[in-house]
Amino acid sequence: MSNETRKDRDRFKSKVGFILACIGSAVGMGNIWLFPYRLGQYGGAAFLIPYFLFVGVIGFSGVVGEMAFGRAMETGPLGAFRKASEMRGGRWGEWIGIIPVIGALGIGIGYSVVVGWILRFLIGSITGSAMNADAGAYFGEIAGMYGSIGWHIAGLCIVFLCMTFGIAGGIEKLNKVLMPAFYILFLLMAIRVFMLPDAIKGVRYLLYPEWSYLKDPKTWVFALGQAFFSLSLAGSGTIVYGSYLSKKEDVVACAKNVAMFDTFASLLTGFVIIPAVFSFGLDPSSGPPLMFITMPMVFQMMPAGRIFAIIFFCAVFFAAVTSLVNIFETPIEALQEKFGFSRVKSVIIIAVIAQLVGILIESGDRVGVWMDVVSIYIIPLGALLAGIMFFWVCGSQFVKAQVQMGREKSLGAWFEPMTKYVFVGLTLLVYVMGIFYGGIG
């Protein structure tokens, strides 16, 4: 059973459900936490120019590749890498496939601590405790050693409970509710923020480039990293979701929708956070504290701020849960495929591992180190290996046939060079530059 495609494999029931699940996977902390402060650091609109360029290139090749790879092999990275190597007469691919599985588990463990912080801020906004405290001290208490274990456990329980219901009954239904809710809540936030005094200064910052930033290589490097991680390219979750996709669907069209809505989510959060920060004269380049310290300060100063703090952290929590569901799906699927475990048993095993290891890194400093190690050394390596395994090891004819499947319009001559050389080359650059710069996602 471990080496064959399971006949009772769960699947998405609809194309919309699949696309929403992939959007839920992509829309997460990279969009809400990382993107706004990258905008603040690298000139607002100036950062958007290379970012849009790289999203166009990566979204049209990397996302397509990972979706098609999973669908072709009907399994996650462990089985997909093995089947790719079998096409070359070996079974060594399974050992390489362990890397993206470990990467997904590792990043999920780190994110689960952050989800606990978000849940604490959401409840604190509802009760008022987060609105009546010093924002820095409040977050310092949460992010201190074992400062949010209860919230951490609660967040994980919500995530894994949803996952026990499977793909169609759990993940698909969850994303059909939470993803539209995320966009609606952030649109409400954007409307309110635009009414604040001097918010227009932040809007201008996002619309009129400071051209000098484009001369800085870091602007281009970090824009590449942001596009890469924002689209959830890791050789793991998108492959797994692709493995649950019908052969009748057009993966190129699906990838376009994911890239488009993920970019819209990033812009939406940017147009909420940056104008709000400008309105109250705070620092838009304050870095990682932007979401957990600067934004609570904004809500404390904003009329009816408590209501909008609830809306904000509710939307952030929705995005975080849908991302975490995708991330943990990779190791859960690996247990099901490799050992033939039931869905519930696989979820319980990963839940126990995530909780035990998560408690060990339950502090801001430890989480930071953990996330840096995983995001710099493992996640981009998993994406690079997936690109090599599909675009190079499987062979151009096989790849083109799999991507063409379910698509009426024929792929052009651009496809092979764009995937084999441009995408794999950019992925290698992300990996090398990530190590050089200490993390670019």
Beta strands, then each sheet from edge to edge (+ up, - down):
end
